[in-house]
Amino acid sequence: MLGLGMERFRRKFQVANPAFHAACHAVRKLKQAGFEAGLVGGSVRDLLLGCLPADYDLVTTAVPEVLAELFPGQRSVGVSFGVSLIEVEGIRFEAATAREERNYLDGRHPELVRYTDSLELDMARRDFTVNALWYDPETEEVCDCVGGVADLERGVLRTVGDPEERFREDYLRMLRAVRFAARLGFELSPGTRRAIAELAPLTAELAPERVAGELTRMLTGPAPDRAMRLLLELGLLRAVLPEVAALDGVEQPPQFHPEGDVFTHTMKMLAHMAYPDARLAWSVLLHDIAKPQTQSIDETGRIRFFGHESEGAELAGRILDRLRFSTADREAIVQAVRGHMRFASVREMRAAKLRRLLADPNFPLELELHRLDCIACHGFLECFIYLLDELIERRRRGEETALPERWVTGKSLIAAGCRPGPEFGPLLESIYDRQLAGEFAGPAEALAAGVAAWNSPT
């Protein structure tokens, strides 16, 4: 059916990893019970590439009811797809019953799922050849009926069977193709590339959570800039993140951005991320998101983007809402987008404002965003170094980075005879700023200043 015969490659993997040995033990137990079984998918691919897999999945001809008998405590996690969660030597694994799937109706869910006693048929339903391999630890053989080993050796990502058919079964596979190509450093096969370019608009129909998950994996994995460029080339970025696609070709002032347009600048930032997490990666991707609509040219011919940080924060918030981000992640990223320009003036900041900045829980994220922003354009890191020096000096002096307790509150002003009113808020902030700047010897002096300010004529 696949047009390829079964090939078996002898491989003895020397892996000093408890999860690997537990997974192999589970496979042997299934085979001893009379079923076909093996490690499958990404773990086999990574082992062949000399990488330690993050996890191990199993495939077997044993149905979920049998798995429950062989592995007490088994739990079904994908009932309609025959996926079970089993535990071996204290480690949990997903074990999928070999199955066939036919007639996908909505770009994700098959109309018919049928178990099979053939692991070859199970491989035929999988997405890419390099993910359609299984390993038999008993015979120490990698089993390949789709040409996946050859594709690994050539550095090619190719679908199992007809690419258009594979992508119509699940539109997310188009995004996964980009992620795997970037992560592995592989090229898409010509047929795979053509099919994605033709079907790319269909990814706009995917559930937002699924899109966000794939994009985050790309952004926090190897070569996130290559992943984003490939999304743009194939038309996928315009379908799932049109606002980011719109950054391509938006010119910037060359004296500050010799690297080129806004998209190029953003890609350079992604490439320089050292330890990316989701918040940092998305902050980078969205920090200049409003530059297309705020671009203007002044009387000297210089390109400007007035207010792009505030408009960008609003637009970033709408994008993150659309992608169903958590409230905490949304707020952190939006704040980073809104505040990314303020770092250029840190050396001129008043003492109180600088102290507030250093104490902000979002400061580490915003500081790293600033560093990447500088590296990807003019390369000047004076403000970044200034902030690091400030932190070091404060720690040398034994000062807490966290903001101190307020010496003057609304209650203390009322107790001192001040009648509460709408002016209390601004006054309290003013007194607190002076406290942070070190203008008062202690709480009594701060309260006296607050009372005097309240009683003074406006």
C-alpha positions as CSV (number, residue, x, y, z in Angstrom):
1,M,0.0,0.0,0.0
2,L,2.9,2.4,0.8
3,G,4.9,1.4,-2.2
4,L,7.9,0.5,0.0
5,G,8.9,-2.8,1.6
6,M,9.7,-3.2,5.3
7,E,13.3,-2.4,6.1
8,R,14.9,-3.3,9.4
9,F,18.0,-1.5,10.5
10,R,20.1,-3.0,13.3
11,R,20.7,-0.4,16.0
12,K,21.8,-0.8,19.6
13,F,21.2,2.4,21.4
14,Q,23.4,3.1,24.4
15,V,21.1,5.3,26.4
16,A,21.7,5.8,30.2
17,N,18.2,7.0,30.8
18,P,15.6,5.4,33.2
19,A,12.7,6.4,30.9
20,F,14.3,4.7,27.9
21,H,14.9,1.4,29.9
22,A,11.4,1.5,31.3
23,A,9.9,2.1,27.9
24,C,11.9,-0.9,26.5
25,H,10.7,-3.0,29.4
26,A,7.1,-2.1,28.5
27,V,7.6,-3.2,24.9
28,R,9.1,-6.5,26.0
29,K,6.2,-7.2,28.3
30,L,3.7,-6.5,25.5
31,K,5.7,-8.8,23.1
32,Q,5.9,-11.6,25.7
33,A,2.1,-11.3,25.9
34,G,1.8,-12.0,22.2
35,F,1.4,-8.5,20.8
36,E,3.4,-6.4,18.4
37,A,4.9,-3.3,20.0
38,G,7.7,-0.8,19.8
39,L,8.9,2.7,20.7
40,V,7.5,5.0,18.0
41,G,7.7,8.4,16.5
42,G,9.8,11.3,17.7
43,S,11.8,9.3,20.2
44,V,13.0,6.9,17.5
45,R,13.8,9.8,15.2
46,D,15.8,11.6,18.0
47,L,17.7,8.4,18.9
48,L,18.8,8.0,15.3
49,L,20.0,11.6,15.3
50,G,22.0,11.0,18.4
51,C,19.7,13.1,20.6
52,L,18.2,12.2,24.0
53,P,14.4,12.1,23.5
54,A,12.3,14.3,25.8
55,D,9.8,11.4,26.1
56,Y,8.9,8.0,24.7
57,D,5.7,6.9,23.1
58,L,4.7,3.3,22.4
59,V,2.7,1.7,19.7
60,T,1.1,-1.8,20.1
61,T,-1.5,-4.1,18.6
62,A,-2.9,-4.6,22.2
63,V,-6.2,-2.9,22.6
64,P,-6.9,-0.6,25.6
65,E,-8.8,-3.3,27.5
66,V,-5.7,-5.6,27.3
67,L,-3.4,-2.8,28.3
68,A,-5.5,-2.3,31.4
69,E,-4.9,-5.9,32.3
70,L,-1.2,-5.9,31.6
71,F,-0.5,-2.5,33.3
72,P,-2.6,-2.0,36.4
73,G,-3.6,1.7,36.8
74,Q,-3.8,2.2,33.0
75,R,-5.9,5.2,32.1
76,S,-7.4,6.1,28.7
77,V,-6.5,9.6,27.7
78,G,-7.8,9.4,24.1
79,V,-10.6,7.0,24.1
80,S,-11.7,7.5,20.5
81,F,-8.1,7.1,19.3
82,G,-7.1,4.2,21.5
83,V,-4.5,6.1,23.4
84,S,-3.7,4.9,27.0
85,L,-1.5,6.2,29.7
86,I,0.5,3.3,31.3
87,E,3.0,3.4,34.1
88,V,6.2,1.3,34.2
89,E,8.9,1.5,36.9
90,G,7.2,4.7,38.1
91,I,7.4,6.4,34.7
92,R,4.3,7.2,32.6
93,F,4.1,6.6,28.9
94,E,1.5,7.0,26.2
95,A,0.7,3.7,24.5
96,A,-1.4,3.9,21.3
97,T,-3.2,0.9,19.9
98,A,-2.3,0.5,16.2
99,R,-5.1,1.9,14.1
100,E,-6.3,3.0,10.7
101,E,-8.0,6.3,10.0
102,R,-10.2,7.2,7.0
103,N,-12.4,10.1,5.8
104,Y,-11.3,13.2,7.7
105,L,-14.2,15.6,7.5
106,D,-13.1,18.7,9.3
107,G,-9.3,19.0,9.0
108,R,-8.8,17.2,12.3
109,H,-11.2,14.4,13.2
110,P,-11.4,11.1,11.2
111,E,-14.8,9.8,10.5
112,L,-13.6,6.2,11.0
113,V,-11.0,4.9,13.4
114,R,-10.4,1.2,13.3
115,Y,-7.8,-0.9,15.2
116,T,-5.4,-3.0,13.2
117,D,-3.0,-5.8,14.0
118,S,-0.5,-4.3,11.5
119,L,2.0,-1.7,12.7
120,E,2.8,-1.0,9.1
121,L,-0.8,0.3,8.6
122,D,-0.5,2.4,11.7
123,M,2.7,4.0,10.2
124,A,0.7,4.8,7.0
125,R,-1.6,7.2,8.9
126,R,1.2,9.2,10.5
127,D,2.3,12.6,9.3
128,F,6.0,12.6,8.3
129,T,8.3,9.7,7.3
130,V,10.9,10.6,10.0
131,N,8.1,10.3,12.6
132,A,6.8,7.0,11.2
133,L,9.5,4.7,12.5
134,W,9.3,2.2,15.4
135,Y,12.0,0.5,17.4
136,D,12.0,-3.1,18.7
137,P,14.3,-3.3,21.7
138,E,14.0,-7.0,21.7
139,T,15.6,-7.5,18.3
140,E,17.4,-4.1,18.5
141,E,16.0,-3.1,15.1
142,V,14.5,0.1,13.7
143,C,11.6,-0.8,11.5
144,D,10.9,1.4,8.5
145,C,8.2,1.0,5.9
146,V,8.0,4.6,4.7
147,G,11.7,5.5,3.9
148,G,12.1,7.6,7.0
149,V,15.6,6.5,7.7
150,A,16.7,7.6,4.3
151,D,15.0,10.9,4.8
152,L,16.8,11.4,8.1
153,E,20.1,10.8,6.4
154,R,19.3,13.2,3.6
155,G,17.9,15.9,5.9
156,V,14.5,16.0,4.2
157,L,11.1,16.3,5.8
158,R,8.5,14.5,3.7
159,T,4.9,13.4,4.4
160,V,3.9,9.8,4.5
161,G,2.1,9.3,1.2
162,D,0.3,12.1,-0.6
163,P,1.1,15.5,1.0
164,E,-2.2,17.1,0.2
165,E,-4.1,14.2,1.6
166,R,-2.0,14.3,4.8
167,F,-2.5,18.0,5.3
168,R,-6.2,17.9,4.6
169,E,-6.5,15.2,7.3
170,D,-5.2,17.7,9.9
171,Y,-4.4,21.3,8.9
172,L,-2.1,21.6,11.9
173,R,0.3,19.3,10.2
174,M,1.3,22.2,8.0
175,L,2.5,24.1,11.0
176,R,4.2,21.0,12.4
177,A,6.1,20.6,9.2
178,V,7.6,24.0,9.6
179,R,8.4,23.3,13.3
180,F,10.2,20.1,12.5
181,A,12.0,21.6,9.5
182,A,13.4,24.4,11.8
183,R,14.1,22.1,14.7
184,L,15.9,19.5,12.7
185,G,17.5,21.8,10.2
186,F,15.8,19.8,7.4
187,E,14.5,20.9,4.0
188,L,10.9,20.4,3.1
189,S,10.6,18.0,0.1
190,P,9.3,19.7,-3.1
191,G,6.0,18.0,-2.9
192,T,5.5,18.8,0.8
193,R,6.4,22.5,0.2
194,R,4.0,22.8,-2.8
195,A,1.1,21.3,-0.9
196,I,1.6,23.6,2.1
197,A,1.8,26.7,-0.1
198,E,-1.4,25.7,-1.8
199,L,-3.4,24.7,1.4
200,A,-1.9,27.4,3.8
201,P,-5.2,29.4,4.0
202,L,-6.9,26.4,5.6
203,T,-4.8,26.9,8.8
204,A,-6.9,30.0,9.6
205,E,-9.7,27.5,10.4
206,L,-7.7,25.8,13.2
207,A,-8.6,26.2,16.9
208,P,-6.7,29.2,18.3
209,E,-5.3,27.1,21.2
210,R,-3.7,24.6,18.7
211,V,-2.2,27.4,16.7
212,A,-0.8,29.1,19.8
213,G,0.7,25.8,21.0
214,E,2.5,25.2,17.7
215,L,3.8,28.7,17.4
216,T,5.1,28.7,20.9
217,R,6.9,25.5,20.3
218,M,8.5,27.1,17.2
219,L,9.4,30.3,19.1
220,T,11.0,28.5,22.0
221,G,12.7,25.8,20.0
222,P,15.8,25.8,17.9
223,A,16.0,28.3,15.0
224,P,12.8,30.3,15.8
225,D,13.8,32.9,13.1
226,R,14.0,30.2,10.5
227,A,10.6,28.9,11.5
228,M,9.0,32.3,11.2
229,R,10.7,33.0,7.8
230,L,9.4,29.6,6.5
231,L,5.9,30.4,7.7
232,L,6.1,33.7,5.8
233,E,7.4,32.1,2.6
234,L,4.7,29.4,2.6
235,G,1.8,31.8,3.3
236,L,1.1,30.3,6.7
237,L,2.0,33.4,8.7
238,R,-0.5,35.5,6.8
239,A,-3.2,32.9,7.7
240,V,-2.5,32.5,11.4
241,L,-0.7,35.7,12.3
242,P,-1.4,38.3,9.7
243,E,-0.2,41.1,11.9
244,V,3.3,39.7,12.1
245,A,3.3,39.0,8.3
246,A,2.5,42.7,7.8
247,L,5.9,43.6,9.4
248,D,7.7,42.3,6.2
249,G,8.8,45.2,4.1
250,V,8.1,47.9,6.6
251,E,11.2,50.2,6.3
252,Q,13.0,51.7,9.2
253,P,15.5,54.6,9.6
254,P,18.8,53.1,8.5
255,Q,20.8,55.2,10.9
256,F,19.1,53.3,13.8
257,H,18.2,50.1,12.0
258,P,21.0,49.1,9.5
259,E,19.7,45.6,9.7
260,G,16.7,46.4,7.5
261,D,12.9,46.3,7.8
262,V,10.8,45.5,10.9
263,F,10.4,41.8,10.1
264,T,14.2,41.4,9.6
265,H,14.8,43.2,12.9
266,T,12.4,40.9,14.7
267,M,14.0,37.8,13.2
268,K,17.4,38.9,14.4
269,M,16.1,39.3,17.9
270,L,14.6,35.8,17.8
271,A,17.9,34.4,16.6
272,H,19.8,36.0,19.5
273,M,17.5,34.6,22.2
274,A,19.7,32.5,24.6
275,Y,17.2,30.9,26.9
276,P,13.8,31.6,25.4
277,D,10.6,31.1,27.3
278,A,7.1,31.7,26.0
279,R,6.8,35.2,27.4
280,L,10.1,36.4,26.1
281,A,9.6,34.9,22.7
282,W,6.2,36.4,22.2
283,S,7.3,39.8,23.6
284,V,10.0,39.8,20.9
285,L,7.6,38.8,18.2
286,L,5.1,41.4,19.1
287,H,7.2,44.3,20.4
288,D,7.0,46.3,17.1
289,I,3.7,44.9,16.0
290,A,2.1,48.4,15.5
291,K,4.9,49.8,13.4
292,P,3.1,49.3,10.1
293,Q,0.2,51.5,11.1
294,T,2.3,54.1,13.0
295,Q,4.9,54.7,10.3
296,S,5.3,58.3,9.1
297,I,8.0,60.4,7.5
298,D,8.9,63.8,9.0
299,E,10.0,67.0,7.2
300,T,13.7,65.8,7.2
301,G,12.7,62.5,5.5
302,R,13.3,60.4,8.6
303,I,11.0,57.4,9.1
304,R,9.3,57.6,12.5
305,F,6.9,55.4,14.5
306,F,5.3,57.7,17.0
307,G,3.3,55.8,19.7
308,H,4.0,52.4,18.3
309,E,4.7,51.0,21.8
310,S,1.3,52.0,23.2
311,E,-0.6,51.0,20.0
312,G,1.4,47.9,19.9
313,A,0.4,46.9,23.4
314,E,-3.2,47.2,22.5
315,L,-2.8,45.2,19.3
316,A,-0.7,42.6,21.1
317,G,-3.4,42.2,23.7
318,R,-6.0,41.5,21.0
319,I,-3.7,38.9,19.3
320,L,-3.1,37.1,22.6
321,D,-6.8,37.2,23.4
322,R,-7.5,35.7,20.0
323,L,-5.0,32.9,20.7
324,R,-6.5,32.2,24.2
325,F,-3.4,33.1,26.2
326,S,-3.7,33.0,30.0
327,T,-4.3,36.3,31.7
328,A,-0.9,36.2,33.5
329,D,1.0,35.6,30.3
330,R,-1.0,38.2,28.4
331,E,-0.4,40.9,31.0
332,A,3.3,40.2,31.1
333,I,3.8,40.3,27.3
334,V,1.6,43.4,26.9
335,Q,3.4,45.2,29.6
336,A,6.7,44.4,27.9
337,V,5.5,45.6,24.6
338,R,4.2,48.9,26.1
339,G,7.4,49.5,28.1
340,H,10.1,48.5,25.7
341,M,10.9,52.1,24.6
342,R,11.4,53.4,28.2
343,F,14.7,51.7,28.6
344,A,16.3,54.2,26.3
345,S,16.0,56.9,28.9
346,V,16.9,55.0,32.1
347,R,20.0,57.1,32.7
348,E,17.9,60.2,32.9
349,M,15.2,58.7,35.1
350,R,14.4,60.2,38.5
351,A,15.6,58.0,41.4
352,A,12.1,56.9,42.4
353,K,11.1,56.0,38.9
354,L,14.3,54.0,38.4
355,R,13.7,52.2,41.7
356,R,10.2,51.3,40.7
357,L,11.5,49.9,37.4
358,L,14.1,47.7,39.0
359,A,11.5,46.4,41.5
360,D,8.9,45.6,38.8
361,P,8.3,41.8,38.7
362,N,8.3,42.1,34.9
363,F,11.7,43.8,34.9
364,P,13.9,40.7,34.0
365,L,11.7,40.0,31.0
366,E,11.7,43.6,29.9
367,L,15.5,44.0,30.4
368,E,16.2,40.9,28.2
369,L,13.8,42.3,25.6
370,H,15.7,45.6,25.6
371,R,19.1,43.8,25.3
372,L,17.8,41.8,22.3
373,D,16.3,45.0,20.8
374,C,19.7,46.7,20.9
375,I,21.7,43.8,19.6
376,A,19.4,43.4,16.6
377,C,19.8,47.0,15.4
378,H,22.4,49.6,16.5
379,G,24.2,47.4,18.9
380,F,24.5,50.0,21.7
381,L,24.2,48.4,25.1
382,E,25.0,51.4,27.3
383,C,21.5,51.5,29.0
384,F,21.6,47.7,29.5
385,I,25.0,47.9,31.2
386,Y,23.9,50.9,33.2
387,L,21.0,48.9,34.6
388,L,23.2,45.9,35.4
389,D,25.6,48.3,37.2
390,E,22.7,49.7,39.2
391,L,21.6,46.3,40.3
392,I,25.1,45.3,41.3
393,E,25.7,48.5,43.2
394,R,22.4,48.2,45.1
395,R,23.2,44.6,46.1
396,R,26.7,45.7,47.1
397,R,25.1,48.2,49.5
398,G,22.7,45.6,50.8
399,E,19.6,47.3,49.4
400,E,16.5,45.3,48.7
401,T,15.4,45.3,45.1
402,A,11.8,45.0,46.2
403,L,10.0,48.2,47.0
404,P,9.8,49.1,50.7
405,E,6.6,49.5,52.7
406,R,5.0,52.9,52.3
407,W,5.7,55.2,55.2
408,V,2.6,57.3,54.5
409,T,-0.8,55.8,53.7
410,G,-4.3,57.2,53.5
411,K,-5.1,56.0,57.0
412,S,-2.0,57.8,58.4
413,L,-3.0,61.0,56.7
414,I,-6.6,60.8,58.1
415,A,-5.2,60.1,61.5
416,A,-3.1,63.2,61.2
417,G,-6.2,65.3,60.6
418,C,-6.4,65.4,56.8
419,R,-9.8,65.1,55.3
420,P,-9.9,62.4,52.6
421,G,-10.6,63.4,49.1
422,P,-9.7,62.6,45.4
423,E,-6.3,64.3,45.8
424,F,-5.2,61.7,48.3
425,G,-4.0,59.3,45.5
426,P,-1.7,61.7,43.7
427,L,-0.3,63.0,47.0
428,L,0.4,59.6,48.3
429,E,2.3,58.7,45.1
430,S,4.3,61.9,45.3
431,I,5.3,61.2,48.9
432,Y,6.2,57.6,48.1
433,D,8.4,58.8,45.2
434,R,10.2,61.1,47.5
435,Q,10.6,58.3,50.0
436,L,12.1,56.1,47.3
437,A,14.4,58.9,46.3
438,G,15.7,59.0,49.9
439,E,14.4,62.5,50.8
440,F,13.1,61.5,54.2
441,A,15.0,60.4,57.3
442,G,12.1,58.2,58.4
443,P,8.3,57.8,58.6
444,A,7.6,60.8,60.8
445,E,9.4,63.2,58.4
446,A,7.5,61.7,55.5
447,L,4.1,62.0,57.2
448,A,4.9,65.6,58.2
449,A,5.7,66.4,54.5
450,G,2.4,64.8,53.4
451,V,0.4,66.8,55.9
452,A,2.2,70.0,55.0
453,A,1.5,69.3,51.3
454,W,-2.2,68.6,52.0
455,N,-2.6,71.8,54.0
456,S,-0.7,74.0,51.6
457,P,-2.8,76.2,49.3
458,T,-2.9,75.0,45.7
